[in-house]
Amino acid sequence: MKSKLLALFLLCCGPFVHAQIPTNGLLYNFKFDGTPTSEAGTNTFTSNSTISYTSNRFGNANRAIAKVYGQLISTNLTNLPTVNESRSVSVWIKPSEVNADNIIFTYGTGSGTQIYGASFNPTTVYNFTYSSNVSASSTMQVNGWKHVVVTYNTTNSQSSIYINGVLVNQGNIGLNTFATNFYLGSLLNNPTSSHFSGAYDDMLIYNRALTAAEVTLIYNDGIPPANVTVAEYNFNNTYNNINGNTPFSSNAGTSFVADRNGNAASALNIVNSGSTASIPNLPYGNAARTISFWAKVNTMQSPYNMTFSYGQSSTSNACGGSFRDNRVEFFGFANNTFGSSTNTVNTWYYFTYVYDGTNAKIYKNGQLLSTAQLQWNTLNNNDIFKLGIGVGGEVSFNGAIDDLKVYNYALQDTQISNLYNYNSLTAPQLPIVNTITKKPAAINATLYAELNGNGSAITSVVVKYGTISNALTSQQNAISISGNYFGAIINGLLENTIYYYKLEITNAEGTTTTTTDSFTTGTKQTIGEYSFDATYASLAANQPFVSNAGTGFTSDRNGNANAALNLTNGNTLAQITGLPIDGSTRTVSLWVKYNAVPNGAYPFSYGGILTDMAFACVNYSNALDFVSFSNGFSVPQTVPANEWNHFVFTYDGTTVRIYRNGTLIGSNAFNLFTAFDDNTFYLGSFTGSGTFNGAIDDLKIYNYPITAAEVTGLYVNNSLTNQNFENQSSLRVYPNPAQDVITIEGQYPIQMVEVSTLQGQLVLTSNQNQIDVSGLDSGMYIIKTVDAERNVFVNKVIVK
């Protein structure tokens, strides 16, 4: 039974190596074998009439483009060399007529040195621009094939002309080519001016000047058969190949079963019946080849379990494969080789058979089992390729086959390994991680990743994290900040805790997972606190705001002289170490009074000037806004002049909240990535731009989001604690609900009373202990009371 043969993955770089065309700098390869499309499938010539084909220089039908008078054939080749870049154009031509001027090709624009092309007349070939040309003597005959190559070398401005592989002249021309529309046989887009009629074949375009040896190689050997996949079958519930044709035969012994990954009906099952297909262009003679596939047996038969075969059943005239319990065989018919290997029933194996014209190699699961020097001369048997049958018709296979591939060249070890691991000749182009930057804060952390999609768009970036390095059970999606620069804000963390993390970055070809790293969170703390009691410095007597012509001090909200910062159409800044940046949590609290109704005034700001990289407050006559640069949200608010208001802005890693006079007035979700600006914090401007006319007091900055109760505490007591809110033991407000007059009684005389809506709008002020509320709309109001001892009380009352 030595005649058993197998289907094969044809392989690379076999006996045609001597005829390999130069590929270095090859931009476009048009064979014109019945198609106007390049070999890469990326560019196609179009025409103002139907493109037809004729025989090539070897007499093969429909293997060359036929061009006639008045026909415009062109395409846009975006990678064409332009300006004065080096280039080469190689093409076979057969003119059907020879006139006084016959354009072979042109591209560029129609003036001076901006056009580049080649042409001929009965005695001369030209490489030209409108300003200069190089010519070479050559007799051009009707219906005779000639190989023409023109090159240009930018280093010496030298143009070279080759005819039939021979250099016939060189000279200097000036080039400044523009535009990339490439025309066959016409002067740019004029199909009747200096036109060419005849045939074109095998055109190559390079981004460098070919050498004389390379031109000769192309001429003598032509374009060898490319390394191609002859056939590919995935057997996903179909007998056809992946192009939907050339089916394997179905019979009573064939069906579809689950593949190696458990996918139903995704492998071909053959029960001692075999299956055949007629596959054109199989490698014959001693041509290089590779056959690759997955296989398993349902029962281990002896002496063979034939997986594939093709050729004829005579010595060395076949090609096939088989395996048994202790070996894998590669057959040429009576001239065979094998590799020892243990194989078991119901186990999928990946077999690859390679022949390079001399050496026959057997691979299993991506690893080389054996190599033998064999002289084979595989003969064509009507292109019949068999699965589960020997070349002589021997049937001895009960099992399944999947992902069959046949190549016309000998695959390399790396390619075979890739097929085994990825079902692809090349390893997937997974995302590349350039840098990862970690920015932990007190109760959250920001991670930045600079990534490279490696030829594909990045579709997702996921951060897996946790407090145990091998149990990263939590996750957070990162978002694109700019291009392939991603950021993730991880919230809900504990203070002073080590967290472990890794990133999973996915593109169309797969996922890259980083190694596990860690960061440690910090402590919640006050970053900066300023009372502005006749000083620009913080309460810690450092990091002062800058004094300038527009700054000074004025009375605070309680009437204390020189106890608030005054800005007279000016602004100021301070360097405050540890400002919350990136996506870290934060709070900014301050009191604000405008000398005039605001219209785009910035009480504070810091950060950068790109989207979501700033943290700022801006006030208009009818709105209070949060701004993160090119993003933000607005809360309708009336802010009168000469009235103190308490503003608090918090960010918890997901949501920005705005409070006015102790009341939440607006919120919105954000992914903030506040930029570091040398720890610069601005008052009265947006990162240094603009001025402010008013007063600011009691600025407080925290690296965490304070609670609503703490906001109230700051509003009432200028402290995070709020001991006097609704403190009825020292202050009484009655009746409640009220309809006409509210009476306020306390231990000390009343100094100031303010009545505000829940939205923070001030509606009444008084220094008496009885307040007439009869003119107010029904609803709930906030009454803020300051007594003679500077005690502050806040009460909620209902007005009927």
C-alpha angles and dihedrals in degrees: 000000000000089000096080111127136177142217112258149212102232114225148224140266098005127148093330095070092105090059098047111133117228109272100181106112094359106155103171135014116190113181094171090212095162092313136080090214125105120251089253089057092232104106132043132188115229131195143202085238136026114299110232132190138223138184118296126230090279092055095252110149121244094006099119135050116251115212125193135191114288093019116128112205116180147142137186109249102188095189096055114133109260138182104021098326119144117263147163132202119194121185142154114228135185113188117210088198134017115214135172091277125016119179114217095184141331139187136171127051131313105259139078116313092348094091125070127189153121131245142162144205127196093288109018142053119207136202101197155172124185089260103044143358146189117224135196130193113245131146109234115204130194114258093006121125118231132178111225124188125178121184136182125200113201094200092069101013087240124157120200130195122203125188118193092345096311126111106236102172146353133197145146125274131170116238132193099154119185131185126029104230104127119206128198115213100349140089095254108295097345106102095188102044113094087336128184123226120190139055136321126200139174103001119188126187122194135186092224139050110270118228122241090251091054092049090051090050092053092048098046099042102026116205110324122218107285122240101264143166103252095193140356128187126179095179092216094165090310137094090208126096120253089274091059099251145078094059128199113238121264123216141154091287098052129081141137124267138172116295127228090280094053095255108152120243092003103121133055114247117203121188108193093303106092128211131232139200133184104235117183123217096027111166111262137177109023093323116144118261147164128205117189133175147137117253142174132175126228089201126017107233128193138268094357142013098194113211103174144347143169136171129050132316098247130100113298091348099107141061125210150128143225141165139204136182095291109022148030118225134208112197134204090165114268088356105074146146137203143191124219114243137143114245128182138195120272093014121123116229130183112226125190123184118194130186121177098181093274111030126056113203132188122203129186122191090348095307127110112247102177147347127206134174108237134166108221130174105186111202125211116252099186090297090287113164117190133205119198093004134093119238089255092053096266109157114206113135130104108173146065135290127196143177097016115191129180122192131186093223140054111268119223124238093257092052091050091050089050091051090053094047103033107013086240134097091234129049111253114269095242122188116278122224111219100174140349119201121191122204110182119189131182101285103002140029138216123217122195124195127188104203140180118215089209094224097326134077115262107244101186143003116197126185115209113197145163144140093267116066095219096040108059095166100158126071141189129191117233121219131216111259097179126347108311093348108110134186135194127192113207112199137185096049128152123244120259093008133137113235126189124211146171134187128232110201118188134193132165092284101048147288133302115206119199125219116266115270134171145220134190123227122227137223130283108248148149109270098191139354126187126182094178089214094162090311136093092206127093124257085265087060094243143089095045126195113246117266114220142151092285097050133081142124133277139170118298128229090277094053096256110151119240090003101121135052113255121204116192104196087316144099140213142196143205136198103238113185116227100019108177106258138163108031095323121138118257151160130213116191127179144146117240134192123178122211088206133019104283123240108181099340119159113214090186143351143165139167132054139321101246128092112298092354097108135068113205148143122222127185128206128179090264106020145049112211139193113214128194093168118275086008139057141103138257132225117200106241136153110221110186125203122262094023125117115230130182114223125188125182119189133180122193097184094273109036136042114213127193122204126189120193092343096311127108106238103170147356140184138178118255142169099215123192098177110196125233110248102179090285089292116164117188130207118196097009146062103253090322099319120112136015138256131218110200146045134296127195144176098014112192128180124189131182092226136051111264119220127252089256090053090050088055089048091055091047095048105032105011083243135100088241119073109202098157101049106123089349099166094174092074102023133034125197114188153219098022114206092037133190107180118359131017119204122208119199126181144154093265134037117279115255102175139002125191124186116198137173119247086258090062099255112145110228105165139021129185144155094212129094093234120066124192107221098167091108094056125099116251114271146080121310138183117235115199115194128189117191130203090270092056092252111152123211130184121198134176116223134178120226116204 
